[in-house]
Amino acid sequence: MPNPLYDSLFGIHAGKTTPFLHLQDGSVISHSDFLEKAARLAHVLTEIGLEPGDRLAAQLQKSPEALALYAACVQAGVIFLPLNTAYTADEVTYFIENSGARCVVCDDKSADDLKPIADRLGARLETMNADGGGSLTDQAASMPASFDTVSRASDDLAAFLYTSGTTGRSKGAMLTQDNLLSNALTLGDFWKFTSDDVLLHALPIFHTHGLFVATNVILATGGSMIFLPKFDLDAMIDLMPKATTMMGVPTFYTRLLDDARFTKDLTAHMRLFVSGSAPLLAETHVQFEKRTGHRILERYGMTETNMNTSNPYDGDRRAGTVGFPLPGVELKITDPATGKTLPHGDVGQIEVRGPNVFKGYWQMPEKTAAELREDGFFITGDLGKLDDDGYVHIVGRNKDLIISGGYNIYPKEIELVLDEQPGVLESAVIGVPHADFGETVLGLIVPEHGASLDLEAIGEACKASLARFKHPRKLIEVEDLPRNTMGKVQKNVLRDTYRDVFLPVDT
């Protein structure tokens, strides 16, 4: 029975004993072994009552079993909802409730916190640990090694990814089978991946970059991955000679450049380095090429669209640009007020259309209508321009979303925590440039009249309430916040004022 995403990414490898995952301990999992893991898990999902179209929320450490759970969901027709491992129980509650997830999978350490939440929301809770153990894998051990793949159409939903805006609650982006498959096939072809490629994979798999770009491209093209639990500088340098390609966020590249072992000889056999999820500083481009002779390929995507543009594989990879629209993707720059297409060189909002563009926001028809036009163009919320050669330049965002190390951060959520602290009158949270993370979080706090702020205590309050990647890297006390004539805080002024706080000083 047809299931386009499973058939094209997983089913094509049935019976293959060629390597798929190279693990840090030196062991190897073949395509065939991986598919058996997925099939056994798919049996468990159906045994516990999940049906096609049901949602499964997974907050898991990176492991082969966690990746097999994604494959199992695709094979069983279950909608996969990966969650950042840094989210607190309070944050996870919203995602479970909003998505209507019927099953929540977490590690044993989180089970005590999440079990009462899952029970209250009518979701079943199972466990899966980084070492492969847990209730879900225990049940899978006795299941058959093959599973009759559930029939799905290309327009059926395959995944939810939650994305933060600058106002309101997180939105569940509904991604179809074709959204994921079309992008994987396009990127595999555009970046010239083959079955001979070995991808050095140190990205998380709860995020578009690590799961739906890196992993899906390798699956679509039959290559293999050196599957690291996380970015580890020593492991990256040790294992790079066994790889041909790498995908990373800017932090990966700045950390490599800071190590004298990272040399031209070490990278001589590498075919491609790709960067995304956050802007790569021009200086990093220059240093990387000078050190290795390789020019990093930068691309542009979003949770709602997967990848939209890429610098060319063959041709001029220009620092400060994200290249051209991918084959099959239309991109235009429009006037935010009128929607009229602007000429090259003019800055406006970026809109994209193509098979990669999501179906809409889960249970948010008004948000969907506001950002996804009837003609299929998605208003990305990013501001950009096209130069005379057709390269896309991202010049900012017409929202205040912060992207730090590839993670989306919603400023209002942090501001609410700051505003609750003793002595705080108001706050503003902005993203400012950072050499490692592209951007990082800066909190500006106005004290109540006569109050003495304890910035250290306020920082600890943020740590208790928010995931680590949302913690302000620095808090600064200010007398007031700049406002326009309508009383709105001018965050653009704040970003200009504090843009150099974390950048290195030339000496």
C-alpha positions in Angstrom: 0.0 0.0 0.0 1.4 3.4 -0.9 3.0 5.6 1.7 5.2 8.1 -0.3 7.4 9.3 2.5 8.1 5.9 4.0 8.5 4.2 0.6 11.0 6.9 -0.7 13.1 7.4 2.4 12.9 4.1 4.2 11.3 1.3 2.2 13.9 1.7 -0.6 16.5 0.4 1.8 14.7 -2.8 2.7 17.1 -5.8 2.9 20.2 -3.6 2.5 23.0 -4.5 4.8 25.0 -1.4 3.8 25.9 1.0 6.7 23.4 3.6 7.7 24.5 4.8 11.2 28.1 4.8 12.3 28.1 5.3 16.1 30.7 7.0 18.3 31.7 3.7 19.9 32.6 2.3 16.5 29.5 0.1 16.0 27.5 0.3 12.8 23.8 -0.1 12.2 22.8 -1.2 8.7 19.8 0.1 6.8 18.2 -3.3 7.3 18.8 -3.4 11.1 17.4 0.2 11.4 14.3 -0.7 9.5 13.7 -3.7 11.8 14.0 -1.4 14.8 11.4 0.9 13.2 9.1 -1.9 12.3 9.1 -3.3 15.9 8.3 0.2 17.2 5.5 0.6 14.7 3.9 -2.6 16.1 4.1 -1.1 19.6 2.4 2.1 18.5 -0.5 0.2 17.0 -0.7 -2.2 20.0 -1.1 0.7 22.4 -3.9 2.1 20.3 -2.5 4.7 18.1 -4.2 5.1 14.7 -3.2 7.0 11.5 -3.5 10.7 12.1 -2.9 10.5 15.9 -0.1 12.6 17.3 2.9 11.3 19.2 5.0 13.8 21.1 8.6 12.8 21.7 11.1 14.6 24.0 14.1 12.4 23.6 17.9 12.4 23.7 19.4 11.7 20.3 19.9 8.0 19.7 19.3 5.4 16.9 16.2 4.4 18.7 14.8 7.9 18.8 15.5 8.2 15.0 13.8 4.8 14.5 10.7 6.2 16.3 10.4 8.8 13.6 10.5 6.1 11.0 8.0 4.0 12.9 5.6 6.9 13.1 5.9 7.4 9.3 5.3 3.7 8.7 2.3 3.6 11.0 0.8 6.8 9.7 1.2 8.6 13.1 2.0 12.3 13.1 5.4 12.8 14.7 5.9 15.8 17.0 9.6 16.1 18.2 10.2 18.4 21.2 13.3 20.2 22.2 15.0 18.3 25.1 15.6 21.6 26.9 11.9 22.3 27.3 10.6 22.3 30.9 7.6 20.3 32.0 5.5 23.5 32.0 6.5 24.2 28.4 5.8 20.6 27.3 2.3 20.8 28.8 1.2 23.3 26.2 2.5 21.2 23.3 0.8 18.1 24.5 -2.5 19.9 25.1 -2.5 21.9 21.9 -1.5 19.0 19.7 -3.9 16.6 21.3 -1.1 14.1 21.4 -2.3 10.6 22.3 1.1 9.4 23.3 4.1 11.1 24.9 7.5 9.5 24.8 10.3 10.8 27.1 13.3 9.5 29.0 13.0 8.0 32.4 14.4 11.1 34.1 11.5 13.2 32.9 8.8 10.6 33.4 7.9 11.6 37.0 7.3 15.2 35.9 5.4 14.4 32.7 3.3 11.4 33.9 0.7 13.5 35.8 0.5 16.0 32.8 0.0 13.2 30.3 -2.6 11.5 32.6 -4.5 14.8 33.0 -4.5 15.4 29.2 -5.5 11.8 28.4 -2.2 10.8 26.8 -0.3 7.6 27.3 3.3 8.0 28.5 6.1 5.7 27.4 9.8 6.0 28.0 12.9 5.7 25.7 16.4 6.5 27.0 19.6 7.6 25.3 21.0 4.1 25.7 18.1 2.6 23.9 16.3 1.3 27.0 12.8 2.2 28.2 9.3 0.9 28.2 8.8 1.5 24.5 11.9 -0.4 23.4 11.2 -3.1 26.0 7.8 -3.8 24.3 9.4 -3.6 20.9 11.9 -6.4 21.6 9.2 -9.1 21.3 7.5 -7.6 18.2 7.9 -8.9 14.6 10.7 -7.4 12.6 8.4 -6.4 9.7 5.3 -4.2 9.6 2.7 -3.7 7.0 3.1 -0.1 6.1 0.0 2.0 6.5 -1.3 3.6 3.3 -1.0 7.4 3.3 -1.5 10.1 0.6 1.1 12.7 -0.2 -1.1 15.4 1.3 -1.6 13.6 4.6 0.1 15.1 7.7 3.5 13.5 8.7 4.8 15.9 11.4 4.0 18.8 13.6 6.8 21.3 14.5 6.0 24.1 16.9 7.4 27.5 16.0 7.4 30.7 18.0 6.4 34.1 16.8 6.7 37.4 18.6 3.1 37.6 19.8 0.7 34.9 21.0 1.3 31.3 21.6 3.6 28.8 19.8 2.1 27.6 16.6 2.0 24.0 15.4 3.2 23.9 11.8 1.5 21.0 10.0 3.9 19.3 7.6 2.6 16.9 5.0 4.3 13.8 3.5 5.0 15.8 0.3 6.4 18.8 2.2 9.1 16.6 3.7 9.7 14.3 0.7 9.9 17.0 -2.0 12.4 19.0 0.0 14.6 15.9 0.7 14.7 14.9 -2.9 15.4 18.5 -4.1 18.2 19.0 -1.6 19.8 15.6 -2.3 19.9 16.4 -6.0 20.9 20.1 -5.6 23.8 19.3 -3.2 24.8 16.3 -5.2 24.5 13.7 -2.5 25.0 10.0 -3.4 25.1 6.7 -1.7 28.9 7.2 -1.3 28.4 10.2 1.0 29.0 9.9 4.8 27.5 12.8 6.7 29.0 14.0 10.0 25.8 14.4 12.0 26.1 16.3 15.3 22.8 18.2 15.1 19.8 17.5 17.3 17.0 15.5 15.8 14.1 17.5 17.3 14.7 20.3 14.8 14.1 20.7 11.1 17.9 21.0 10.4 19.0 17.7 11.9 15.9 15.6 11.2 14.1 16.8 8.0 17.2 18.2 6.2 20.3 16.2 7.3 18.6 12.8 8.0 16.1 12.9 5.2 18.7 13.8 2.6 20.8 10.9 3.6 17.9 8.5 3.6 16.7 9.8 0.2 20.2 9.3 -1.4 21.2 6.1 0.4 24.3 7.4 2.1 25.3 7.0 5.8 25.8 9.1 8.8 28.4 9.4 11.6 25.7 9.8 14.2 27.0 11.8 17.2 24.8 12.4 20.3 25.8 16.1 20.2 28.5 18.4 19.1 31.8 17.3 20.6 34.8 19.1 19.3 37.3 16.2 19.9 34.9 13.7 18.3 34.3 16.0 15.3 38.0 16.3 14.6 38.6 12.6 15.3 35.9 11.4 13.0 36.0 14.0 10.2 38.5 11.9 8.2 35.8 9.3 7.8 33.2 11.7 6.5 32.6 13.4 3.2 30.0 16.0 4.2 28.9 18.0 7.2 25.9 20.1 8.1 26.0 22.5 11.1 25.0 25.7 12.7 27.4 28.6 12.8 28.5 27.6 16.3 30.0 24.4 14.9 32.2 26.2 12.5 33.4 28.9 15.0 34.3 26.1 17.5 36.2 24.2 14.8 38.1 27.3 13.8 39.2 27.9 17.4 41.1 24.6 17.4 44.5 24.4 15.9 43.9 20.7 14.9 41.3 21.9 12.4 43.5 22.2 9.3 43.4 22.0 5.5 44.8 18.5 5.7 42.0 17.4 8.0 39.4 18.6 5.6 41.1 17.7 2.3 38.8 14.8 1.5 35.6 16.6 2.5 33.2 17.4 -0.3 30.7 19.8 1.3 30.1 21.9 4.4 26.6 23.3 4.8 25.6 26.0 7.4 22.1 27.1 8.4 19.5 27.7 11.2 21.2 31.1 12.0 23.2 33.7 10.0 26.9 32.9 9.5 29.1 35.9 10.0 31.0 37.0 7.0 34.2 36.8 9.0 33.6 33.1 9.7 33.2 32.5 5.9 36.6 34.2 5.3 38.4 32.4 8.1 37.0 29.0 7.1 38.1 29.4 3.5 41.5 30.7 4.4 42.0 27.8 6.8 40.6 24.9 4.8 40.2 26.0 1.2 36.5 25.1 1.4 33.8 27.7 1.1 30.8 27.0 3.4 27.5 26.7 1.6 24.8 28.7 3.4 21.1 28.1 2.9 17.8 29.5 4.2 14.8 27.7 5.6 12.1 27.8 8.2 10.1 25.4 10.3 7.1 26.0 8.1 8.8 25.5 4.8 11.9 23.4 5.3 14.5 24.8 2.9 13.7 27.6 0.5 17.0 28.8 -0.9 20.6 27.7 -1.2 23.9 29.0 -2.4 25.0 27.1 -5.5 26.9 23.8 -5.3 28.8 24.8 -8.4 29.3 28.5 -8.6 29.8 31.5 -6.4 28.8 30.9 -2.8 28.5 34.5 -1.6 28.9 35.4 2.1 26.1 37.4 3.4 23.6 35.8 1.1 21.5 32.6 1.2 21.8 32.0 -2.5 18.9 31.4 -4.9 15.4 29.8 -4.6 15.7 26.0 -4.8 14.2 24.2 -7.8 10.5 24.2 -7.5 10.4 27.0 -5.0 9.2 30.5 -6.0 10.4 33.5 -4.0 9.4 37.1 -4.1 10.0 40.3 -2.1 6.8 42.2 -1.4 5.6 45.4 0.2 4.3 44.4 3.7 1.5 46.9 3.4 0.2 46.1 0.0 1.6 42.7 -0.9 2.9 44.1 -4.2 6.1 42.6 -5.6 9.1 44.9 -5.3 11.9 45.3 -7.8 15.4 43.9 -7.2 17.3 45.8 -4.7 14.3 47.0 -2.6 13.9 45.6 0.9 10.6 44.0 1.7 9.0 40.8 3.2 10.1 37.5 1.8 7.3 35.3 0.5 7.7 31.7 -0.8 5.6 29.1 -2.6 6.3 25.5 -3.4 5.7 21.9 -2.5 7.9 22.5 0.6 5.4 25.0 2.1 3.4 23.7 5.1 -0.3 23.1 5.2 -1.1 25.6 7.9 -1.1 26.1 11.7 -2.8 23.5 13.8 -6.1 24.8 15.1 -5.2 28.4 14.3 -7.2 29.3 11.1 -6.8 33.0 11.7 -3.0 32.7 11.9 -2.9 30.5 8.9 -5.0 32.9 6.9 -2.8 35.8 7.9 0.4 34.2 6.9 -0.5 31.7 4.1 -2.1 33.4 1.2 -4.8 31.8 -0.9 -2.5 31.5 -3.8 -0.1 29.4 -1.8 2.6 32.1 -1.0 3.7 32.0 2.6 4.7 35.3 4.3 7.8 34.3 6.1 8.1 37.3 8.4 11.7 37.8 7.2 12.8 41.0 5.5 15.1 40.6 2.5 16.1 41.7 -1.0 17.2 40.3 -4.2 20.4 41.6 -5.7 21.0 42.2 -9.4 22.4 38.6 -9.8 19.3 37.1 -8.1 21.0 36.2 -4.8 18.7 36.4 -1.7 19.9 38.6 1.1 18.2 38.3 4.6 18.4 41.8 6.1 16.3 41.3 9.2 12.9 40.2 10.5 9.7 42.1 10.6 9.0 40.3 13.8 11.2 40.2 16.8 11.9 36.5 16.7 15.4 35.6 17.9 17.2 32.7 16.3 20.1 31.6 18.5 22.2 28.6 17.6 19.4 27.5 15.3 16.7 27.7 18.0 13.7 30.0 17.7 13.2 32.1 20.8 10.0 34.1 21.6 11.0 37.4 23.4 7.6 37.9 25.0 7.9 34.7 26.9 11.2 35.8 28.5 9.8 39.3 29.1 6.9 37.9 31.1 9.3 36.1 33.5 11.5 39.3 33.8 8.5 41.5 34.5 7.4 39.3 37.4 10.7 39.8 39.3 10.9 42.0 42.4 11.8 45.6 41.5 11.2 45.3 37.8 9.0 47.9 36.1 9.3 46.6 32.6 11.7 44.8 30.3 12.6 44.3 26.6 14.3 41.2 25.2 16.2 41.4 21.9 18.5 39.4 19.8 22.0 40.8 19.2 24.8 39.4 17.0 27.0 36.7 18.5 30.0 35.1 16.7 29.1 31.5 17.8 25.3 31.5 17.9 24.4 34.0 15.1 22.3 35.8 17.7 22.0 35.6 21.5 19.5 36.9 24.0 20.0 40.2 25.7 17.6 41.4 28.4 17.1 45.1 29.2 15.4 45.9 32.5 13.9 49.2 33.7 13.7 49.2 37.6 10.7 50.5 39.5 11.3 54.0 41.0 13.7 53.7 43.9 14.2 49.9 43.5 17.6 48.2 43.6 17.7 45.3 41.1 19.4 42.0 41.9 20.3 41.0 38.4 21.9 37.7 39.5 18.7 36.7 41.2 16.6 37.7 38.2 18.9 35.6 36.0 18.4 32.6 38.3 14.6 33.1 38.0 14.9 32.8 34.2 16.9 29.6 34.6 14.2 28.1 36.8 11.4 28.9 34.4 12.8 28.7 30.9 14.8 26.2 28.7 18.5 26.9 28.7 18.6 28.2 25.2 16.2 31.0 26.2 18.2 32.3 29.1 19.4 35.9 28.6 23.2 35.8 28.1 23.3 39.2 29.8 20.9 41.5 31.7 21.4 45.2 31.6 19.7 47.8 33.8 18.5 50.8 31.8 16.6 54.0 32.9 13.9 53.6 30.2 13.1 52.1 26.9 12.9 54.0 23.6 9.3 54.4 22.3 7.7 55.7 19.2 4.9 58.2 19.2 2.3 55.4 19.7 4.1 54.2 22.8 5.5 51.1 21.3 9.0 50.0 22.4 11.4 50.5 19.5 13.4 47.3 19.5 15.2 48.3 16.3 16.8 51.1 18.3 17.8 48.8 21.1 19.3 46.3 18.6 21.3 49.1 17.0 22.5 50.4 20.4 23.5 47.0 21.8 24.5 45.2 18.6 28.2 45.0 19.6 27.8 43.8 23.2 29.0 40.2 22.4 31.1 40.7 19.3 34.9 40.5 19.6 36.8 43.8 19.9 39.5 44.4 17.3 42.9 45.0 18.9 
